[in-house]
Amino acid sequence: MGQLEALLLLRADPDKSWDVAQLARRLYVNETEAAAIFAHLVEQGFVVAAAGSTRYDPENLQNRVIDQLAEAYARQLIPITNLIHAKPRGIRAFADAFKIKRDK
């Protein structure tokens, strides 16, 4: 859930840069977890990191999918939240639904 919340948070203001401490406070997680969230989002290409901060990358073509996800999340908050907080198999199925295969 933390990665989705972080991604939607960064997407809401793509011009704003976030550091680990800010993200940790906003998501109510510790800085170690926030750093791991940032690292994963950077690795996947959703956000860009520079000079100790991270920001959403609206120019990344795969982020068009995130725009659609944000719309669905806004319309279906409770069902999506229930799915996210379901047993681990439910979480994995939800995460797998949003995997984007990169062309090599």
C-alpha positions as CSV (number, residue, x, y, z in Angstrom):
1,M,0.0,0.0,0.0
2,G,2.9,2.3,0.8
3,Q,4.2,2.3,-2.8
4,L,0.8,3.1,-4.3
5,E,0.1,5.9,-1.8
6,A,3.6,7.3,-2.4
7,L,3.2,7.2,-6.1
8,L,-0.2,8.9,-6.0
9,L,1.2,11.5,-3.6
10,L,4.1,12.3,-5.8
11,R,1.8,12.3,-8.9
12,A,-0.5,14.9,-7.3
13,D,2.3,17.6,-7.5
14,P,4.9,16.5,-10.1
15,D,6.9,19.7,-9.7
16,K,7.5,19.1,-6.0
17,S,10.6,17.1,-4.9
18,W,10.3,14.9,-1.8
19,D,13.0,13.6,0.5
20,V,12.8,10.4,2.5
21,A,11.9,12.2,5.8
22,Q,9.0,14.1,4.1
23,L,7.6,10.9,2.6
24,A,8.0,9.0,5.8
25,R,6.0,11.6,7.7
26,R,3.3,11.8,5.1
27,L,2.9,8.1,4.8
28,Y,3.3,7.4,8.6
29,V,6.2,5.0,8.0
30,N,9.7,5.0,9.2
31,E,12.5,6.5,7.1
32,T,13.9,3.1,6.2
33,E,10.6,2.0,4.8
34,A,10.2,5.3,2.9
35,A,13.7,4.9,1.4
36,A,12.8,1.4,0.3
37,I,9.6,2.8,-1.3
38,F,11.5,5.5,-3.1
39,A,14.2,3.0,-4.3
40,H,11.5,0.7,-5.8
41,L,9.7,3.5,-7.5
42,V,12.9,4.9,-9.0
43,E,14.0,1.4,-10.1
44,Q,10.6,0.9,-11.8
45,G,10.9,4.3,-13.6
46,F,7.9,5.9,-12.0
47,V,9.9,8.7,-10.3
48,V,13.3,10.3,-10.7
49,A,15.8,10.9,-8.0
50,A,18.3,13.8,-7.9
51,A,20.3,15.4,-5.2
52,G,18.7,13.5,-2.3
53,S,15.1,14.1,-3.4
54,T,12.6,12.4,-5.6
55,R,9.8,13.6,-7.8
56,Y,7.2,12.0,-10.1
57,D,8.1,11.8,-13.7
58,P,5.0,12.8,-15.8
59,E,7.0,12.4,-19.0
60,N,7.5,8.7,-18.5
61,L,5.1,6.9,-20.8
62,Q,4.3,4.2,-18.3
63,N,2.9,6.9,-16.0
64,R,-0.1,7.2,-18.3
65,V,-1.1,3.9,-16.7
66,I,-0.7,5.5,-13.3
67,D,-3.0,8.3,-14.4
68,Q,-5.7,5.7,-15.1
69,L,-4.9,4.0,-11.8
70,A,-5.3,7.3,-9.9
71,E,-8.7,7.8,-11.5
72,A,-9.8,4.2,-10.6
73,Y,-8.4,4.7,-7.0
74,A,-10.4,7.9,-6.6
75,R,-13.7,6.3,-7.9
76,Q,-13.2,2.9,-6.1
77,L,-11.3,3.7,-3.0
78,I,-12.9,1.2,-0.6
79,P,-12.8,-1.8,-2.9
80,I,-9.2,-1.1,-3.9
81,T,-8.2,-0.6,-0.2
82,N,-9.9,-3.8,0.8
83,L,-8.1,-5.7,-1.9
84,I,-4.8,-4.2,-0.9
85,H,-5.3,-5.1,2.7
86,A,-6.4,-8.6,1.9
87,K,-4.3,-11.7,2.5
88,P,-0.9,-11.7,0.8
89,R,-2.2,-13.7,-2.2
90,G,-4.7,-10.9,-2.8
91,I,-2.0,-8.3,-2.5
92,R,0.2,-10.2,-5.0
93,A,-2.6,-10.5,-7.5
94,F,-3.3,-6.8,-7.2
95,A,0.3,-5.9,-7.7
96,D,0.7,-8.3,-10.6
97,A,-2.3,-6.6,-12.4
98,F,-0.2,-3.4,-12.6
99,K,3.1,-4.9,-13.8
100,I,4.3,-3.2,-16.9
101,K,6.5,-5.2,-19.2
102,R,9.3,-3.2,-20.7
103,D,10.4,-3.7,-24.2
104,K,14.0,-4.8,-24.4
